[in-house]
Amino acid sequence: MDRIVVLDQGRIVEEGTHAELLDAGSHGLYGRLWQHQSGGFLV
């Protein structure tokens, strides 16, 4: 994917590539959701 847009309650809260959003780590919504979904096993 070239660009991901993260919505929270209808508002854009983050946007960027998968790698950019993961760089925000647990501070970003995308990073928290990715961590939850992958169970911490995928990087």
C-alpha positions in Angstrom: 0.0 0.0 0.0 1.2 3.4 -0.8 -0.7 5.3 1.9 -2.8 4.4 4.8 -5.3 6.7 6.4 -6.3 5.9 10.0 -9.7 7.1 11.1 -11.0 7.4 14.7 -14.6 8.3 15.2 -14.8 9.7 11.7 -11.7 11.9 11.9 -8.3 11.3 10.3 -5.8 10.8 13.1 -2.8 9.4 11.2 -1.7 8.9 7.6 1.4 7.5 6.0 2.9 4.2 4.8 2.8 1.1 6.9 6.4 1.6 7.9 5.9 5.3 8.8 2.9 4.5 10.9 4.8 1.7 12.7 7.7 4.1 13.4 5.3 5.9 15.7 5.2 2.7 17.8 2.8 2.3 20.6 2.1 6.1 20.5 0.0 5.8 17.4 -3.3 4.2 16.9 -2.2 2.2 13.9 0.8 0.9 15.8 -1.3 -0.2 18.7 -3.8 -1.9 16.4 -1.1 -3.6 14.5 0.6 -4.8 17.7 -2.8 -6.2 18.9 -3.6 -7.9 15.6 -0.1 -9.4 15.1 0.3 -10.4 18.7 3.8 -9.0 18.6 5.1 -11.9 16.4 5.2 -10.0 13.1 7.6 -7.2 12.5 
